[in-house]
């Protein structure tokens, strides 16, 4: 369990790798030179990575955890940064860093997060952090510095007033967000520093807003404090972009969709006793109805178990409450974080006309679950009906309180992927459907036909990339925080990290690169690795950051774990291997197997009809209740019922392939335990 500490962890004084600042190396070296100096100072080889946009050092990790001088973990971290301030472009001033969070894992390893401030001021450097990670014995395991050389020349006094910044922010949102359903609310205006990796730093106001618009729900607008120009817009609301509505039992007659929930029967109104939809046990979930913009009302009933949902959407509140409660149980019982935190889960009511009605969102720690298009003939069910979707949104709340991964570009893709990973992991842990193969499909309960929103084993089947070479970029002239391009394609590009997770978890071969992970490390080890690293990355982290952090942790877990994790990230193109690769010496000499394409079956005789196992209809049309091997994802099969697709089944070992009845016949089969037969 992650334990929050209000003060630094005190450990005995250890032998110093850097006895004093005077003993540290100086200068502004290239990464190989810095790695050499770190090795000379500590006696261990180091991984050193420089961000290509800012040209700043962004990842450091000794192959053998390093001993740093200090009487506390905070002191050790500050000593380390001070030792190499010339190379990292720090100033050495104590007010430059502020310790904002310390967590300790069950195994005693500790994670420190420092916010950055403009030296000599109280102005925060927005979306920037430095993190340092220690072993249980107080040795430095890895660090992510967030310093910038160009802060020194930055002015410290704003030339425009906060009111002018607020007006510029409101004008910009009014011009770019479309019609608003309610007046834009300004929650606060702070003076700080805008420091995006690929742009010059600027003194800026951060105007925090809350509005009800399909594209601007909860925006932070960065306004240049010298010129008044809008520099950037970032969203505090992470959302799925398809629609959602209804509950599976009420709308589809799915008799398996029955929920047992624990509520508090002690709430009284004047007149007859009524009940709010609130869990009695910890963790506490309170389900509310979203009536109008900025207004909610508790779900209540006079008959326990029959909450008064709007008539067309019967059952939505119960699904949301059930899944919200068990999502928090997941985080608590698998000891990833304290599960005692209350969380409001708000259900959209059709009387509101905000964007909450068609999306699932997490805004400032509150999960909003909307309705959508099933009643009008569409395919989407409510987000409330899918356990992995609800957990996904709650994970966004955790990310916003920990790493604060910026919701754009690669950091946004990691933000989305982390939510997918936790959603899939919660589903595997809870196993509500008793079908572990479906855990790797995100939102199969969210779609009427069970196809889901994303496939974590085969992202390409949902038109998402599974390799970095196919990563989608913003087009020239597009803003990175434009909802029209999905914040530079954060949902689509999450497929790259999602595939890395499933490879290291289950093993298998990446469809694009053909790189194979022979043996996965399993759900428990993989989800703990992802939680430990993804909650401790810097806000503008890239795939590089996530991969190197996980490799650093995996290297302490044994060669099998290290190989699975490193080969998984190599398979999706996030890292490189080879003797010429010097960023992380642990990767030199590592090889990952490459799968060969299986021989294609002989063409059928001209007199026999072709029976390709994958067509536009999935190979189900004209068939009854049958399972058909999927040629585009060989470790899976399409489940057909009455000529339509009703699901997907996977090989237990995803390095294997679905076994066909013959070269001409793609029909698959199940064994006595109901598992797909593979070879």
Protein Blocks (a to p, Z undefined) as FASTA:
>chain_A
ZZddfbdcdddddddfblbfklpcedjddfklmmmmmmmmnopacdddddfklopafbdc
dfbacddedfbfklmmmmmmmmmmmmnopnhiaklpccfbdcddfkopacdddddddehi
abdcehiacdddddfkopafbdcdfbdfklmmpcfbdfbdfklmmmmmmmmmmmmnopaf
bdcddfbdcddddddfkbccddddddddddddfklmbccddddfklopafbdcdfbdcdf
bdcedjfklmnopaklccdddddfkbccehjdddddddfbdcdddddddfbghiacdddd
fbehiacbdfklgoklmmmmmmmmmmmmmmmmnopacckbccddddddfkbccfklmccc
deehiacddddjkmnopabdcfklpmklmmmmmmmmmmmmmnopacehjllmmmmmmmmm
mmmmmmmmnomnopaklmmpghklmpmnlnojbdfklmmlnopafbfklpccddehiafk
bfklonnollmmmmmmmmmmmmmmngpadfklopacfbagbjklmmmmmmmmmmmccfkb
cfklmmmmmmmmmmmnojklmmmmmmmmmmnopaccdjklckbmmlgopacddddddddd
ddddfkbccddfbdfkoomgopacdddddfklmmbccddeehiafbdcddfblmbccddf
blklmcdcddfkopacdZZ
